[in-house]
Amino acid sequence: MSLIRGSRLAVMLLGPATWYVAGCAPPVQEAYVPSAQVTALSPENQESIKKVLTEYCGTVERPKLLGQPDMNPNHLKQGAAVYKQYCQQCHGVTGDGNGPQAAYMIPKPRDYRKGMFKFTSTIYGSKPLREDILRTIRRGIMGTSMPSFDLLAPQDLEAVTDYVLALTHRGELEALLGEAAEFDGKIDAAAVPGMVQGILDQWKEARVNVVNPRAPMPALTDAHVKAGKDLFLSIGCNKCHGDEGRGEVTDALPNDSWGNPNKAADITAGMLRGGTDPLDVYRRIEAGINGTSMPAFRSQFENEPEKIWDLVAYVMSIYDSRRNGIIPPSIILKPLPGVATGQSEPAASGSGE
């Protein structure tokens, strides 16, 4: 177990109280932290924004979910308690991804405040479904420090999902208020309900933006795998993922939308972060991955959606290969510069590293 995952597990098991050693420092009263955008504003605008956020989104002690005035406050308090125990150390009190453990993690914990999530069932640029967030919490993200929380009680999972949404909507509203203050020099109270409704409308639209396959899934055969590999190379997937899908391309990709380093996945490592079901892979190809350099290929296959299943077949055929010790034939016994291998030609196949 890595040091990072070990630290994460210790926090999960022992809870936030372990951060304070008796006699060293008293617990600090927690509060939401304003964004850098807001702290750059005048004190008057900062105070105005704080008042609006408190009115619509509540406080750490009494959180509110934007657009859900009738939600049982005890439900959100339960979610806040679960979040504090299991999530806050990485994602931070405000959901900004800057918890005390975050500095030691690669990739960085998600900053919820943008309202942007990578692994969704919706089209590129759309908000996720609530179920997408719940699914990520339940199963975790393989290959990262985000563990599965499937052992939590169902009511805890539901409550913490709504609390994550509360932090997300709070961040979205904060950003709009900050932009308004920068542009107009002050916060117009009359404009706030429109901002709130705009945020809620985007999340409601996610329901009509779900990615459902436009061609039925066939029985994925070797012929589909071969056709998928040909497509993988011909449409440029290898430019980022490498010819064998190992993500070994050296050209730097631009940072992601959260400002963090952006690297193409090693498909062969057995850690597809968005899920390993064929439908999960289909959605990653057709819709892309929000906030990253992984584009949506929907338009490219607008008239031939069945070809996406060929790519799915190829990805499914290699996604666990390296973890299982399978070496692609093209790199077996590949000689190092100046080193003789003792064989004039590479072997045709292999099963170990």
C-alpha angles and dihedrals in degrees: 000000000000122000091246095051090043091054090046091051092048091053091047093051101039100034132221093303088079090072090072122064115203111261095012104086137341119244113270119233105248124228137165112274119227117238122254087252091059097042088057090062128088117280089249093056091044090055092046091052092047090053093050093047091049091050095049103026104025127214136289089268095044110025124185130200111228111247094012104091092155096054113123105258090216089061091058092042088055089050091049090052092051090046092050093051100043111014111029096075089067107022097039133231092284096040091250095132092246103112119146092267096047096087090065097050133094115216096033121239115266119272102220095192095087091060087231125130128180106213110053140139091231135087123280111285094018127116116256126250117256086244090060091059092045091050092051092051092047098048102025125215114287115230094024136081090260103107130199115266095191091127092065116104113266092244090054091051092050092046096048090047090058091046090053087052089050090055091045095052090044090055093047092051091046090055093051092048091049092051091049092050091049093049101039100026092236144039115267105211091202090062096054098083089054091052090051093049091049091056093047093047091056091054092047090052090061088080091067093041098065113135109235119173112265090207125043117257110257126209097278108235136175088267090059090048092052092046089048093053090050089053092045089059099036100050094045105256087134092061088077105016097040128240092286096039094251097127091236097139109132098205108108117242121215117265116271123255090273091057095253129129112279120214130174113247123258095234093192095059095085092241109108098170096202093055137282101243114110090244090054090053092045091055093048090054099042097039103027122215119291117243095012140087091259102110130205114258096194095109092046090058097033092126097030107041091155088073090068086069088057089058090046089053091052094047091047090050094056106025095098099029102104094046087053092052097251115148119203110244092238093066102036111123090354101175122239116231109283094003121114117217098197091238126091094209134027118257118259096238143359143183108201143056 
